[in-house]
Amino acid sequence: MSQSADAKEAATTQHEPMRSVHTNNFPQILRQLNISLVISTYQAGKVIILRADDEKLNTHFRLFQKPMGIAVDRNKIALGCSSQIWELNNVPAVAAKVEPIGKHDACYLPRQSHITGDVDIHEMEWGGANNSELWFVNTRFSCLCTLDKNYSFVPRWRPNFVTALTPEDRCHLNGLSLVNHQPKYVTALGETDSSSGWRASKANGGIVIDVVSNEIISRNLSMPHSPRWYGDRLWVLESGQGSLSICDCEASSGDRATGKLQTITTLPGFTRGIDFYGSLAFIGLSQVRETAVFSGIPLTEKLNERICGVWVVNIHTAQTIAFLKFEDAVQEIFAVKVLPNMRFPEIIDWDEQLIGSSYILPDKALGDVPPERLSIN
């Protein structure tokens, strides 16, 4: 794998005392595409907004308890945490008032929280009609779920080899891809039906499952994560190899799909969390600690030093064109999501004054508000 000339030049950023190093072209890429990124790191307990600030890359941190899965659209973000799912809504009128005035083009405010209990929420996606239904991976109970205000969670699907709904993390279900607004592909670390049974074969027992048919379409993978249907292809991060791959899951010309992974590129870290924009893939990398969970996988055996950060890869050429490397406090990344058409968004974790003075009303009710008071949101 080669790097472009731009990718060899790096600048240093320091913010909220977490240091990072990035290629000089990273902010330019975000600015030209008119996007920003939102990233979760459960290890550091933070959500990170990655955004271009003129010629610099701004890494903006917000505190949440064990943030993992993120589901986004322009109007809302769902964030899976240790025992709850937060929903934050974009309120443009509030964005106009956030310091520095006039710089932010979106502001996500907490609107509601759903208590799930400790279910080890992994990936999440908005689906259904008008993206109104939130699907999430309930790893502890080995199932896909949706929400209902009367329950902690509503189980909707689980692998056919998992025989019981029980909080035993039997196969470490982790990744989720929706196609046509419905769940289609998931990843798991083992085809196992016992408490934490996946751990015994974690180095090469990973699988990809077709949710609709409940068939395993790919086996013998090293800790697969983050399946994504993009450009009429199924992309998979084989995390234990540190790679980005394409899975042969769709039969063509009468041939049978093989389920084999074609490695596109290998990166210097545990690949987990990916999103696409145009020809670019934004991929999360983790150092992965020397623990029983990560011991014995190919990545830790071939790389003594692993990197935590975000890599930008051209999916047509497999070339790394930019990267961000975190140092010190941030060691693991879980989710990476693109916020399209947002250059400088804000996320509010819990600003008592701002939340207390922001009022969101139906359009009909706004007709009764005196015009001079409409600046109060």
C-alpha positions as CSV (number, residue, x, y, z in Angstrom):
1,M,0.0,0.0,0.0
2,S,1.4,3.4,-1.0
3,Q,0.7,6.8,0.3
4,S,0.2,10.0,-1.7
5,A,2.7,12.8,-1.3
6,D,0.1,14.8,0.7
7,A,-0.3,12.0,3.1
8,K,3.3,12.1,4.0
9,E,3.1,15.6,5.4
10,A,1.7,15.9,8.9
11,A,0.5,18.6,11.2
12,T,-0.1,18.5,14.9
13,T,-3.3,19.4,16.7
14,Q,-3.7,19.7,20.4
15,H,-7.2,20.1,22.0
16,E,-8.7,19.5,25.4
17,P,-5.6,17.9,26.3
18,M,-5.8,15.1,23.7
19,R,-3.1,15.3,21.1
20,S,-3.4,14.2,17.5
21,V,-1.3,14.3,14.3
22,H,-2.9,14.6,10.9
23,T,-1.9,15.0,7.2
24,N,-2.1,18.6,6.0
25,N,-4.7,17.6,3.4
26,F,-7.2,16.2,5.8
27,P,-9.0,19.5,6.6
28,Q,-8.9,20.3,2.9
29,I,-10.8,17.1,2.1
30,L,-13.5,17.8,4.6
31,R,-13.9,21.4,3.4
32,Q,-14.0,20.4,-0.3
33,L,-16.6,17.7,0.3
34,N,-18.6,19.9,2.7
35,I,-18.6,17.2,5.4
36,S,-17.5,16.5,8.9
37,L,-17.1,13.3,10.9
38,V,-18.5,12.1,14.2
39,I,-16.5,9.4,16.0
40,S,-17.1,7.4,19.2
41,T,-14.4,6.1,21.5
42,Y,-15.8,4.1,24.4
43,Q,-12.4,3.6,25.8
44,A,-11.9,7.3,26.4
45,G,-15.6,8.0,27.1
46,K,-16.0,10.6,24.4
47,V,-17.7,11.5,21.1
48,I,-15.4,13.4,18.8
49,I,-16.5,15.8,16.1
50,L,-13.8,16.1,13.3
51,R,-14.3,19.3,11.3
52,A,-12.3,21.7,9.2
53,D,-11.4,25.0,10.8
54,D,-10.0,27.0,7.9
55,E,-6.7,25.2,7.2
56,K,-6.7,23.3,10.5
57,L,-8.4,20.1,11.6
58,N,-10.5,20.6,14.7
59,T,-11.0,17.7,17.0
60,H,-13.9,18.6,19.3
61,F,-14.7,16.3,22.3
62,R,-17.9,15.7,24.2
63,L,-18.3,13.5,27.2
64,F,-20.7,10.4,27.2
65,Q,-20.6,7.2,29.2
66,K,-19.1,4.4,27.1
67,P,-20.3,5.7,23.7
68,M,-20.2,3.0,20.9
69,G,-22.8,2.8,18.1
70,I,-23.8,5.9,16.2
71,A,-26.7,6.3,13.8
72,V,-27.0,9.7,11.9
73,D,-29.0,11.7,9.5
74,R,-29.2,15.4,9.0
75,N,-32.0,15.9,11.6
76,K,-30.9,13.5,14.4
77,I,-28.1,11.4,15.9
78,A,-28.6,8.3,18.0
79,L,-25.8,7.3,20.4
80,G,-25.6,4.0,22.1
81,C,-24.0,4.3,25.6
82,S,-23.4,2.0,28.6
83,S,-27.1,1.5,29.5
84,Q,-29.1,3.9,27.4
85,I,-29.5,5.3,23.9
86,W,-29.4,9.1,23.5
87,E,-31.3,10.8,20.7
88,L,-30.0,14.3,19.8
89,N,-31.8,16.5,17.3
90,N,-30.3,19.1,15.1
91,V,-31.7,22.6,16.0
92,P,-30.3,25.1,13.5
93,A,-31.7,28.1,15.4
94,V,-29.5,27.1,18.4
95,A,-26.5,26.6,16.1
96,A,-26.7,30.3,15.2
97,K,-26.2,31.2,18.9
98,V,-23.3,28.9,19.8
99,E,-20.0,30.6,20.3
100,P,-18.3,31.7,18.1
101,I,-21.4,33.2,16.7
102,G,-22.1,32.4,13.0
103,K,-19.6,29.6,12.7
104,H,-21.7,26.5,13.4
105,D,-24.1,25.2,10.7
106,A,-25.7,22.5,12.9
107,C,-26.3,21.9,16.6
108,Y,-27.4,18.5,18.0
109,L,-29.2,18.8,21.4
110,P,-30.3,16.0,23.6
111,R,-34.0,15.4,23.2
112,Q,-34.6,12.0,24.8
113,S,-33.0,9.0,26.4
114,H,-34.1,5.4,26.3
115,I,-32.9,3.1,29.1
116,T,-31.9,-0.2,27.7
117,G,-29.9,-1.7,30.5
118,D,-26.4,-2.9,30.0
119,V,-26.8,-4.7,26.7
120,D,-23.5,-3.8,25.2
121,I,-24.9,-1.8,22.3
122,H,-22.8,-2.1,19.2
123,E,-23.7,-0.7,15.7
124,M,-26.9,1.2,15.1
125,E,-28.7,2.4,12.0
126,W,-31.9,4.4,11.2
127,G,-34.3,2.4,9.0
128,G,-37.9,2.0,8.2
129,A,-40.1,4.6,6.6
130,N,-38.5,8.1,6.8
131,N,-35.7,6.7,8.9
132,S,-38.0,6.7,11.8
133,E,-37.0,3.2,13.2
134,L,-33.8,2.7,15.1
135,W,-32.2,-0.7,14.7
136,F,-29.3,-1.7,17.0
137,V,-27.1,-4.6,17.8
138,N,-27.7,-6.0,21.2
139,T,-24.5,-7.8,21.7
140,R,-25.1,-9.1,25.2
141,F,-28.4,-10.8,24.1
142,S,-27.0,-11.8,20.6
143,C,-29.9,-10.1,18.7
144,L,-31.0,-7.2,16.6
145,C,-33.5,-4.9,18.4
146,T,-35.7,-1.8,18.0
147,L,-37.1,0.4,20.7
148,D,-40.5,0.7,22.4
149,K,-41.2,3.1,25.3
150,N,-42.7,0.3,27.3
151,Y,-39.7,-2.0,27.2
152,S,-35.9,-2.0,27.5
153,F,-35.7,-3.3,24.0
154,V,-37.7,-5.3,21.5
155,P,-35.8,-8.3,20.0
156,R,-36.5,-8.6,16.3
157,W,-34.0,-11.1,14.9
158,R,-31.1,-13.3,16.1
159,P,-28.9,-15.9,14.4
160,N,-30.6,-19.3,14.0
161,F,-27.8,-21.0,15.8
162,V,-28.4,-19.0,19.0
163,T,-31.1,-21.0,20.8
164,A,-32.0,-18.6,23.7
165,L,-32.5,-15.0,24.5
166,T,-30.0,-14.6,27.3
167,P,-27.4,-12.0,28.4
168,E,-24.4,-14.3,27.7
169,D,-22.8,-12.7,24.6
170,R,-22.9,-16.1,22.9
171,C,-21.5,-15.1,19.4
172,H,-20.5,-11.4,19.9
173,L,-22.8,-10.0,17.3
174,N,-21.4,-6.6,16.5
175,G,-21.8,-5.1,13.0
176,L,-25.0,-4.1,11.1
177,S,-25.8,-3.0,7.5
178,L,-29.2,-2.0,6.2
179,V,-30.2,-2.3,2.6
180,N,-33.4,-0.5,1.4
181,H,-33.9,0.7,5.0
182,Q,-34.1,-2.9,6.4
183,P,-31.4,-5.0,8.2
184,K,-29.6,-7.2,5.6
185,Y,-26.0,-8.1,6.8
186,V,-24.5,-8.6,10.3
187,T,-21.1,-9.7,11.5
188,A,-20.3,-11.8,14.5
189,L,-17.1,-13.2,16.0
190,G,-18.2,-16.8,16.2
191,E,-20.9,-19.3,15.2
192,T,-21.3,-20.2,18.8
193,D,-24.2,-20.9,21.3
194,S,-22.6,-20.9,24.7
195,S,-21.7,-18.0,27.1
196,S,-18.8,-16.1,25.5
197,G,-18.3,-19.1,23.3
198,W,-16.8,-17.0,20.5
199,R,-13.6,-16.3,22.5
200,A,-12.1,-19.7,21.9
201,S,-11.9,-19.2,18.1
202,K,-11.8,-15.4,17.9
203,A,-8.7,-15.4,15.7
204,N,-10.5,-17.1,12.8
205,G,-14.0,-17.9,13.8
206,G,-15.7,-14.7,12.5
207,I,-18.7,-14.8,10.2
208,V,-21.0,-12.6,8.0
209,I,-24.7,-13.5,8.1
210,D,-27.5,-12.6,5.6
211,V,-30.3,-11.5,8.0
212,V,-33.1,-12.1,5.5
213,S,-32.2,-15.7,4.7
214,N,-30.5,-16.3,8.1
215,E,-27.6,-18.0,6.2
216,I,-24.0,-17.6,7.0
217,I,-22.4,-16.3,3.8
218,S,-18.8,-16.0,4.9
219,R,-16.8,-17.9,7.5
220,N,-13.2,-18.2,8.9
221,L,-12.7,-14.4,9.3
222,S,-10.6,-12.7,12.0
223,M,-12.8,-10.5,14.1
224,P,-15.0,-9.0,11.4
225,H,-16.8,-5.7,12.0
226,S,-18.7,-2.9,10.3
227,P,-20.4,-4.5,7.2
228,R,-21.5,-1.8,4.8
229,W,-23.5,-2.1,1.5
230,Y,-22.0,0.7,-0.7
231,G,-21.7,1.0,-4.4
232,D,-23.5,-2.4,-4.9
233,R,-20.8,-4.2,-2.9
234,L,-20.6,-5.5,0.6
235,W,-17.6,-4.0,2.4
236,V,-16.3,-5.6,5.6
237,L,-13.6,-4.7,8.0
238,E,-11.6,-7.8,9.0
239,S,-10.4,-6.2,12.1
240,G,-8.1,-9.0,13.2
241,Q,-6.2,-8.5,10.0
242,G,-6.4,-4.7,10.0
243,S,-7.9,-4.8,6.6
244,L,-10.7,-3.3,4.4
245,S,-12.3,-6.0,2.2
246,I,-15.1,-6.8,-0.2
247,C,-17.2,-9.8,0.4
248,D,-18.4,-11.9,-2.5
249,C,-22.0,-12.2,-1.4
250,E,-24.1,-11.6,-4.5
251,A,-24.4,-14.2,-7.2
252,S,-23.8,-12.9,-10.8
253,S,-24.0,-14.4,-14.3
254,G,-25.4,-17.6,-12.8
255,D,-22.4,-18.2,-10.6
256,R,-22.7,-19.0,-7.0
257,A,-21.4,-16.4,-4.5
258,T,-18.4,-17.7,-2.7
259,G,-18.5,-15.6,0.4
260,K,-14.8,-15.0,0.1
261,L,-13.2,-11.7,1.2
262,Q,-11.1,-9.7,-1.3
263,T,-8.6,-7.6,0.7
264,I,-8.5,-4.0,-0.7
265,T,-5.9,-2.6,1.7
266,T,-4.3,-3.3,5.0
267,L,-3.9,-0.6,7.6
268,P,-1.7,-0.2,10.7
269,G,-4.4,-0.8,13.3
270,F,-7.5,-2.8,14.3
271,T,-10.0,-1.6,11.7
272,R,-13.4,-0.9,13.2
273,G,-15.9,1.8,12.2
274,I,-16.3,3.0,8.6
275,D,-18.4,5.3,6.5
276,F,-18.2,6.3,2.8
277,Y,-18.6,9.5,0.9
278,G,-18.1,9.5,-2.9
279,S,-14.9,7.5,-3.6
280,L,-13.6,7.8,-0.1
281,A,-13.8,5.5,2.9
282,F,-13.2,6.9,6.4
283,I,-12.0,4.1,8.5
284,G,-11.4,3.9,12.3
285,L,-8.2,2.3,13.6
286,S,-7.6,1.2,17.2
287,Q,-4.4,0.2,18.9
288,V,-6.1,-2.6,20.7
289,R,-4.7,-3.3,24.2
290,E,-2.8,-6.4,25.1
291,T,-5.7,-8.3,26.7
292,A,-7.2,-11.7,26.5
293,V,-9.7,-10.5,24.0
294,F,-7.2,-9.3,21.4
295,S,-4.3,-11.8,22.1
296,G,-3.6,-14.3,19.4
297,I,-5.1,-12.5,16.4
298,P,-3.0,-11.9,13.3
299,L,-2.8,-8.1,13.8
300,T,-1.2,-8.2,17.2
301,E,1.2,-10.9,16.1
302,K,2.5,-9.0,13.1
303,L,2.4,-5.4,14.4
304,N,4.2,-4.5,17.6
305,E,3.0,-0.9,17.3
306,R,-0.5,-0.2,16.2
307,I,-2.2,3.1,15.5
308,C,-5.4,4.7,16.7
309,G,-7.0,7.2,14.4
310,V,-9.0,7.7,11.2
311,W,-7.6,6.7,7.8
312,V,-9.0,8.1,4.5
313,V,-8.8,5.5,1.6
314,N,-9.7,5.9,-2.0
315,I,-11.8,2.8,-2.6
316,H,-11.0,2.7,-6.3
317,T,-7.2,2.8,-6.0
318,A,-6.8,1.4,-2.4
319,Q,-4.5,4.4,-1.8
320,T,-4.4,6.1,1.6
321,I,-4.8,9.8,0.9
322,A,-5.0,11.2,4.4
323,F,-5.0,10.2,8.0
324,L,-5.4,11.4,11.6
325,K,-3.5,9.7,14.4
326,F,-4.5,10.1,18.0
327,E,-1.9,10.1,20.7
328,D,-2.0,9.4,24.5
329,A,-5.6,9.3,25.8
330,V,-7.5,8.0,22.8
331,Q,-6.5,4.4,22.0
332,E,-9.6,2.8,20.5
333,I,-12.2,3.9,18.0
334,F,-15.6,2.3,17.6
335,A,-17.8,4.2,15.2
336,V,-17.0,6.6,12.4
337,K,-19.9,8.5,10.6
338,V,-20.0,11.1,8.0
339,L,-22.2,14.2,8.5
340,P,-22.9,15.4,4.9
341,N,-23.4,19.1,4.1
342,M,-22.2,20.1,7.6
343,R,-18.9,21.8,7.9
344,F,-18.9,22.8,11.5
345,P,-21.5,21.1,13.6
346,E,-21.8,21.1,17.4
347,I,-23.0,18.4,19.7
348,I,-24.2,19.3,23.2
349,D,-23.6,16.6,25.9
350,W,-25.2,18.5,28.8
351,D,-25.1,22.3,28.9
352,E,-27.6,23.1,31.6
353,Q,-27.9,26.8,30.6
354,L,-28.2,26.2,26.8
355,I,-30.7,23.3,27.2
356,G,-32.7,25.2,29.8
357,S,-33.1,28.2,27.5
358,S,-33.8,26.3,24.2
359,Y,-37.4,25.6,23.4
360,I,-38.5,23.6,20.4
361,L,-42.1,24.1,19.4
362,P,-44.5,22.9,16.6
363,D,-44.8,25.4,13.7
364,K,-48.4,25.9,14.6
365,A,-47.5,27.0,18.1
366,L,-44.9,29.4,16.8
367,G,-47.7,31.5,15.3
368,D,-48.6,32.5,18.9
369,V,-45.1,33.7,19.8
370,P,-44.6,37.4,19.5
371,P,-42.1,38.2,16.7
372,E,-39.7,39.9,19.0
373,R,-39.4,36.7,21.1
374,L,-38.8,34.3,18.2
375,S,-35.1,34.6,18.8
376,I,-35.6,32.5,21.9
377,N,-35.4,28.8,20.8
